[in-house]
């Protein structure tokens, strides 16, 4: 068994330890660990650990295979395999993947070395048709990928760095508590909108960002003690917030229906068999639909 050491200790039994090379430990791929004395279990554990090593080495080769003739799609895949991406929070990974798939759909087949500032600006204007906020997010992620390419010495130029981004229109209308209640009444009367209603109720009750509520996980909600534990995505501040009786009632009902998966307010229908959070693009579309149907200002 690769990287497995056998030792006879004072109890007279053969003990096994997984002892990989130091560089794999330094990279955080695997750790040195005791595997125990049960040989079948030792083999299973060692196989799984070596599988991680093999996947890492395969990914490393794919990253190193980026050439001047590689496409933007190849570069995006290389970024997804990088430490830069893997060190991100899970919620950030989810969002980056979404925006970079938009980028891939626009320019993925082009050679990344051939993409010019003009190409980047034309693509940005196409994204603006789907929304200024979306366009800005995609442009930021595209710039991150090219900065990664520069750091890996694949290129020296970031075509998205020069794109002049538009400012979203400032919101001037502030909802009253009655407006919030009106939206919740509408959402909770139709199961397909219930998670959207819960996102709004949590954001309103805790004064937190919609984006943080969109990807909130059950591990952050302690209904027994009645509080929320949250690391805010924007400020990285950690907050402990009480859960009101009304919100507790809704969370208990939600957990009864969706407690089998990790997200508090996922899409009410699975996508490819998996319950996922609403995307940054889909949630505003559905929210605006709800606002229209319930007679609220957008």
C-alpha positions as CSV (number, residue, x, y, z in Angstrom):
1,X,0.0,0.0,0.0
2,X,1.5,3.3,-1.1
3,X,2.8,5.5,1.7
4,X,1.6,3.1,4.4
5,X,4.1,2.2,7.1
6,X,3.8,-0.9,9.3
7,X,5.0,-0.8,12.9
8,X,4.9,-3.4,15.7
9,X,4.2,-1.5,19.0
10,X,4.2,-2.5,22.6
11,X,0.9,-4.3,22.4
12,X,2.4,-6.7,20.0
13,X,0.0,-5.7,17.2
14,X,0.9,-4.3,13.8
15,X,-0.1,-0.6,13.6
16,X,-0.3,1.2,10.2
17,X,0.4,4.9,9.6
18,X,-0.1,6.9,6.4
19,X,3.1,8.8,5.8
20,X,3.0,10.7,2.4
21,X,5.8,13.1,1.2
22,X,6.1,16.4,2.9
23,X,5.1,18.5,-0.1
24,X,1.7,16.8,-0.2
25,X,1.2,17.7,3.4
26,X,2.4,21.3,2.8
27,X,0.0,21.6,-0.1
28,X,-2.9,20.5,2.2
29,X,-3.8,17.5,0.0
30,X,-3.5,14.9,2.7
31,X,-2.1,14.6,6.2
32,X,0.0,12.1,8.0
33,X,-2.4,10.0,10.1
34,X,-2.7,6.7,12.0
35,X,-4.8,4.1,10.2
36,X,-5.2,1.6,13.0
37,X,-4.7,-2.1,13.1
38,X,-7.7,-3.5,11.1
39,X,-6.1,-4.4,7.8
40,X,-9.2,-4.3,5.6
41,X,-10.1,-0.8,7.0
42,X,-6.5,0.3,6.6
43,X,-6.6,-0.6,2.9
44,X,-9.8,1.3,2.4
45,X,-8.5,4.4,4.2
46,X,-5.2,4.2,2.3
47,X,-7.0,3.8,-1.0
48,X,-9.1,6.9,-0.4
49,X,-6.1,9.0,0.6
50,X,-4.1,7.9,-2.4
51,X,-7.0,8.7,-4.6
52,X,-6.9,12.3,-3.4
53,X,-3.2,12.3,-4.2
54,X,-3.8,11.0,-7.7
55,X,-6.5,13.5,-8.4
56,X,-4.2,16.3,-7.2
57,X,-1.4,15.1,-9.5
58,X,-3.9,14.8,-12.4
59,X,-5.2,18.3,-11.8
60,X,-1.6,19.6,-11.5
61,X,-0.8,18.2,-15.0
62,X,-4.0,19.8,-16.4
63,X,-3.0,23.2,-15.0
64,X,0.5,22.9,-16.4
65,X,-0.9,21.9,-19.9
66,X,-2.1,25.5,-20.5
67,X,-0.5,26.8,-23.6
68,X,-0.7,29.9,-25.8
69,X,-3.1,28.0,-28.1
70,X,-5.4,27.0,-25.2
71,X,-9.0,28.3,-25.2
72,X,-10.6,30.5,-22.6
73,X,-12.6,27.5,-21.5
74,X,-9.4,25.6,-20.8
75,X,-8.1,28.5,-18.8
76,X,-11.4,28.6,-16.7
77,X,-11.0,24.8,-16.0
78,X,-7.4,25.4,-15.0
79,X,-8.5,28.1,-12.6
80,X,-11.2,25.8,-11.1
81,X,-8.4,23.3,-10.3
82,X,-6.1,26.0,-8.7
83,X,-5.4,26.7,-5.1
84,X,-6.6,30.3,-5.8
85,X,-10.1,28.9,-6.4
86,X,-10.0,26.1,-3.8
87,X,-9.2,28.5,-1.0
88,X,-12.4,30.4,-1.5
89,X,-15.4,30.0,0.7
90,X,-18.0,27.5,-0.5
91,X,-20.5,30.2,-1.2
92,X,-18.0,32.2,-3.2
93,X,-17.1,29.1,-5.2
94,X,-20.7,28.6,-6.1
95,X,-21.1,32.2,-7.3
96,X,-17.8,32.2,-9.2
97,X,-18.8,29.0,-11.0
98,X,-22.1,30.5,-12.1
99,X,-20.5,33.7,-13.4
100,X,-17.6,31.9,-15.1
101,X,-20.0,29.6,-16.9
102,X,-21.7,32.8,-18.3
103,X,-18.2,33.8,-19.4
104,X,-17.6,30.4,-20.9
105,X,-20.8,30.6,-22.9
106,X,-19.8,33.9,-24.3
107,X,-16.2,33.4,-25.2
108,X,-15.2,29.9,-24.1
109,X,-14.2,28.7,-27.6
110,X,-11.8,31.6,-28.3
111,X,-8.1,31.3,-27.6
112,X,-7.5,33.2,-24.4
113,X,-4.4,34.8,-25.8
114,X,-6.4,36.2,-28.7
115,X,-9.0,38.0,-26.5
116,X,-8.6,41.8,-26.8
117,X,-9.8,44.7,-24.8
118,X,-12.4,45.3,-27.5
119,X,-13.6,41.7,-27.2
120,X,-14.0,42.2,-23.5
121,X,-16.0,45.4,-23.9
122,X,-18.3,43.8,-26.5
123,X,-18.9,40.8,-24.2
124,X,-19.6,43.2,-21.3
125,X,-22.3,45.0,-23.3
126,X,-23.9,41.7,-24.1
127,X,-24.1,40.9,-20.4
128,X,-25.5,44.3,-19.6
129,X,-28.6,43.3,-21.5
130,X,-29.2,40.7,-18.8
131,X,-28.6,43.2,-16.0
132,X,-25.8,45.6,-14.9
133,X,-25.2,43.8,-11.7
134,X,-24.8,40.4,-13.5
135,X,-22.5,42.1,-16.1
136,X,-20.3,43.5,-13.3
137,X,-20.0,40.2,-11.5
138,X,-19.1,38.3,-14.7
139,X,-16.5,41.0,-15.6
140,X,-15.0,40.8,-12.2
141,X,-14.7,37.0,-12.3
142,X,-13.2,37.2,-15.8
143,X,-10.6,39.6,-14.6
144,X,-9.8,37.3,-11.7
145,X,-9.2,34.4,-14.1
146,X,-6.8,36.5,-16.2
147,X,-5.0,37.7,-13.1
148,X,-4.6,34.0,-12.2
149,X,-3.2,33.4,-15.7
150,X,-0.7,36.3,-15.2
151,X,0.4,34.9,-11.9
152,X,1.0,31.5,-13.6
153,X,2.9,33.3,-16.4
154,X,0.6,32.1,-19.1
155,X,0.0,35.7,-20.2
156,X,1.0,39.3,-19.3
157,X,-2.3,40.9,-20.3
158,X,-5.7,41.1,-18.7
159,X,-8.3,42.4,-21.3
160,X,-11.1,42.8,-18.7
161,X,-9.0,45.2,-16.6
162,X,-9.8,48.1,-18.9
163,X,-13.6,47.5,-19.1
164,X,-15.5,50.6,-17.8
165,X,-18.3,49.2,-15.8
166,X,-21.7,50.8,-15.4
167,X,-23.1,51.7,-12.0
168,X,-26.4,50.0,-11.1
169,X,-29.3,52.4,-10.5
170,X,-29.6,53.5,-7.0
171,X,-32.6,52.2,-5.1
172,X,-34.8,55.0,-3.8
173,X,-37.9,53.1,-2.6
174,X,-37.8,51.7,0.9
175,X,-40.4,49.1,1.9
176,X,-42.5,49.4,5.0
177,X,-43.1,46.5,7.4
178,X,-46.6,46.2,5.8
179,X,-44.9,45.7,2.4
180,X,-42.7,42.9,3.8
181,X,-45.8,41.3,5.3
182,X,-47.6,41.5,2.0
183,X,-44.8,39.8,0.2
184,X,-44.6,37.1,2.9
185,X,-48.3,36.4,2.8
186,X,-48.1,35.9,-1.0
187,X,-45.0,33.7,-0.8
188,X,-46.2,31.5,2.0
189,X,-49.6,30.9,0.3
190,X,-47.8,29.2,-2.6
191,X,-45.2,26.4,-1.9
192,X,-43.1,27.2,-5.0
193,X,-42.4,30.7,-3.6
194,X,-41.9,29.6,0.1
195,X,-38.1,29.7,0.1
196,X,-38.1,33.2,-1.4
197,X,-40.4,34.3,1.3
198,X,-38.2,32.8,4.0
199,X,-35.1,34.5,2.5
200,X,-37.0,37.8,2.7
201,X,-38.2,37.2,6.3
202,X,-34.7,36.2,7.5
203,X,-33.1,39.2,5.8
204,X,-35.7,41.5,7.3
205,X,-35.7,40.0,10.8
206,X,-31.9,39.9,11.2
207,X,-31.1,42.9,9.0
208,X,-28.7,40.8,6.9
209,X,-27.9,40.8,3.2
210,X,-30.2,38.9,0.9
211,X,-27.1,37.1,-0.6
212,X,-26.1,35.7,2.8
213,X,-29.6,34.4,3.4
214,X,-29.7,32.9,-0.1
215,X,-26.9,30.5,0.8
216,X,-27.5,30.1,4.6
217,X,-27.0,26.6,5.9
218,X,-28.7,24.7,8.6
219,X,-25.4,24.3,10.4
220,X,-25.6,28.1,11.1
221,X,-29.1,27.9,12.7
222,X,-29.5,26.6,16.3
223,X,-33.2,26.3,16.8
224,X,-32.7,24.7,20.2
225,X,-30.9,27.7,21.6
226,X,-32.7,30.1,19.4
227,X,-29.9,31.9,17.7
228,X,-28.2,32.3,14.3
229,X,-24.4,32.1,13.9
230,X,-23.2,33.8,10.7
231,X,-20.0,35.0,9.2
232,X,-21.0,37.9,6.9
233,X,-19.8,37.5,3.4
234,X,-19.0,41.2,2.8
235,X,-17.4,42.3,6.1
236,X,-16.3,38.9,7.3
237,X,-17.8,39.8,10.7
238,X,-19.2,37.0,12.9
239,X,-22.6,37.7,14.4
240,X,-24.9,35.9,16.8
241,X,-28.5,36.9,16.4
242,X,-31.7,35.8,18.2
243,X,-34.4,34.0,16.4
244,X,-37.9,35.4,17.0
245,X,-40.9,33.2,17.7
246,X,-42.5,33.9,14.3
247,X,-39.3,33.1,12.4
248,X,-38.7,30.0,14.6
249,X,-42.1,28.7,13.5
250,X,-41.3,29.1,9.9
251,X,-37.8,27.6,10.2
252,X,-39.2,24.5,12.0
253,X,-41.7,24.0,9.2
254,X,-38.9,24.6,6.6
255,X,-36.6,22.1,8.3
256,X,-39.4,19.5,8.3
257,X,-39.6,19.8,4.5
258,X,-35.9,20.6,3.6
259,X,-33.9,19.5,6.6
260,X,-32.5,16.5,4.7
261,X,-30.1,18.8,2.7
262,X,-27.7,21.6,3.8
263,X,-29.4,24.9,2.7
264,X,-32.1,26.6,4.7
265,X,-33.9,28.1,1.7
266,X,-33.1,26.2,-1.4
267,X,-35.0,26.0,-4.7
268,X,-38.2,24.2,-3.9
269,X,-37.6,21.9,-6.9
270,X,-34.4,20.0,-7.3
271,X,-32.1,20.7,-10.3
272,X,-30.7,17.5,-11.7
273,X,-31.7,15.7,-8.6
274,X,-30.0,18.2,-6.2
275,X,-31.5,20.9,-4.1
276,X,-29.4,24.1,-4.6
277,X,-29.6,27.7,-3.6
278,X,-31.2,30.1,-6.1
279,X,-28.6,31.6,-8.3
280,X,-27.7,35.3,-8.1
281,X,-29.4,35.7,-11.5
282,X,-32.5,33.6,-10.9
283,X,-33.4,34.9,-7.4
284,X,-34.0,38.6,-8.5
285,X,-36.1,37.4,-11.5
286,X,-38.4,35.4,-9.3
287,X,-38.5,38.1,-6.6
288,X,-39.5,40.7,-9.2
289,X,-42.2,38.3,-10.4
290,X,-43.5,38.0,-6.9
291,X,-43.5,41.7,-6.4
292,X,-45.6,42.2,-9.5
293,X,-48.1,39.5,-8.6
294,X,-48.4,40.8,-5.1
295,X,-48.8,44.5,-6.2
296,X,-45.5,45.7,-4.6
297,X,-43.0,48.2,-5.9
298,X,-39.9,46.7,-7.6
